[in-house]
């Protein structure tokens, strides 16, 4: 596969009012795309292997809360962090932090941090800053991100008309893939030290680049 240089550009959805018609349509499309990528099932399987009873899990970039809600059968305590408001369907007993990740001060309470289609929003400096928090506090980091290859762009272009994707989704999807990751780029950009961490990275044919990083004992 030909390597494509990573490019991080603003995505339209991030700047839309949360309740706008375009934002709702794009979130609907993202829900379909996540199902096709098999993301929820993958997070469930990984958490069954890595979760310890009574550990708190934090989803960064939790969006509409679909993933964290779906994981409630696997983990007892899942909190969400996002710039957007607490979703109406968010479980009453679960915490929601409406804040920027760089202003969040509760990292020490969450040994497991997960992110779905979130890490790619940040450039090298942003990922290094996020990695500083994770290096200090996290025990496990689980991420599913766009796979930055031509095939992903091609498959996405075929998918959009099939799901009648909104124009926001069509634009943001291309931007997301261009900002995605290959091989071990994500742990490298987070500045995870091999002396402290072990990790596995998987590239799927559906277009996902997935990382499981665990702190060494």
N, C-alpha and C positions, 0 to 999 in steps of 0.2 A: 504494500500500500504506500502511495506517495505521501510524504509528510507535508502538511500544510502549516505555515507559520501561524502561531496563535495570535488572534486579534480580539481585543475586548472593546466592545462598543455598547452604548446605552441601548436598552430594550424598551420598546414603546409601553408595554404593560406596566413597567415599574413607575411610569409617570402618569398613569391614568387614575382618575377617581375610582375608588374601590367598588362603588356600586354602579358604575357606568355600564351601558349596554355592551360596549366593546370589551371591557374588562371581564364581564360575566361570560361572554362568548369565548374569550381566549382561555379563561380558566376551565371552561367546559372542554375545550380542545385539549388542554394539558392533561385533563383527567383521562381522556381517551388515549392520548399518547403514552401516558404512564402505564395504562393497562396493556397496551401493545408491547411496551418495553419489558413488561413483567416485573416492574420495580417493586411493587408492594410485596409480592411473594418472595422476592429476593431478600428484602429487608427482614421479613418474618423469619426466613431460614437462618440468616446471619445472626439475628438477635437470639434465636433459640440456642445457638452455639456459644454466644459471647456474654449474654446477660446473666448477671448474678442477682439472686433474690434481694429485694429492697433497694437496688440501685435506682437512681433517678436517671432518666433519659431525656435529653434535650434535642428537639428538632430545630435546627436553625433554618430560617427561610421557610417557615411552616405554611405560609400562604393560606389556603382555604381550610387547612387542617385535615385533609383527606387521609394522608399517610399516617399521621400520629393516631388518628381515630381508628384506623384499620389495624394498628399494632396493639390495641388495648387488650386483645386476647393473648398476647405474648408477654407483654411487660406491664407491670402494675402502675408505674409512675412515669408518664410521658408529658413533658412540658413543651410548649411551642414558643418560638421567638420569631417575630416578624415586624416589619415596619407598619403593616396593616393592622386594623382592629381585630379584636377577638371574634372569630366566626360564631355565628348564632348557634351552630350545631356543636360547638366545642364542649366537651364534657364539663359539667359544673365543677367537679372536684379537681380538674386538671388546671395547672397554672398556664397563664398566657402572658408573655412579656412583649409589650408593644414598644419596641425600641430598636435602635441601631446596634448591630453586634459589637461595635467598637465602644459603645457606651454601656454595655451590659457588664454588671459587676458580680454576677452569681455563678461564674464558671466552676468554682470549687465544689458546688453542690451537684454537679452533673458529670459523673465519670464516663458516661457514654454520650457521645455527640453524633448525631446523624444529620445528613443533608442530602436532599434529592433535587437535582438540577439547580443547585445553589452556588457551589464553589466557583463555577465558571463565570459568575458575575464580577469577579475581582481580578485586578491586574497583579503583577508580581509583588508590588509593595503591599497591596491589600491582603494577599494570601500570606505573606510573611507576617503581617501584623496579626491576622487571625491565628496563624500557626503558633505565635508566641503564647497566646492564651491556651491553646490546645496542648502545647508542649508542657506547659506548667501544670495543668489540671486534669486533662482527660486520661482515661485508661484505654478507651476504645474510640476510634473514629471510623464511621461508616459513611461512604459517599457513593452516589450513583450520578454520573455526569455525562454530558454529550461526548461521543467519540469523534474526535476531530479528523475525519478522513473524507475523501470525496464520496465514498459509498454512502455515508450518512446523509450528505446533502442530496444525493440522488434519490435515496429511499424516501427522504422527507418530501421531496418534490412530487413523488408518486402518491404519497399518502394524503397530501393536502386536499386534492379534489375528491378523494374517496370519502373523507370525513366532512367535506364542505367547510374547511377550515376558514376562520375569520382572517381578514387581511393582517390584523395585528399578529396573529399566530404565524402566518406565512413569513412575515418579516422577522419577527423575534426568533423563530426557529432557525433561520439561516444564521442570524447573529450568534445564537447560542452555540451552534455547532462550530462556528469559527472560533469561539472562545473556549471550546472544550479541551479535552486532554488526550494525550497518547501515553502509552506505556507507564513509566514511573514519574511522569511530570508532576502530578498532584502532590505526592509525598515530598518530592524535591522542592516544589514551590512553597509548601507549608514548612519547609526546613526541618523535617523530621530527621533526627539523628539515628542512624542505623545502630548505634551503640545503645540507644534507649528504646527503639521501636523495631518491631517486625511488621511487615505488611505484605499483602497480596493484591495484585492488580489484575483485573480481567477485562478484556475487550470483547464485547459480544457482537454477533453478526447483525443484531437488530439496531446497533448504533449507540451502545452504552459503554462508558469506561468506568469501571467500578473498583473501589478501593476499600479494603478492610485493614486498618492499622491498629495494632495492639501494643501496648507498652510492655516491655520486657520486665520480668520480675527481678 
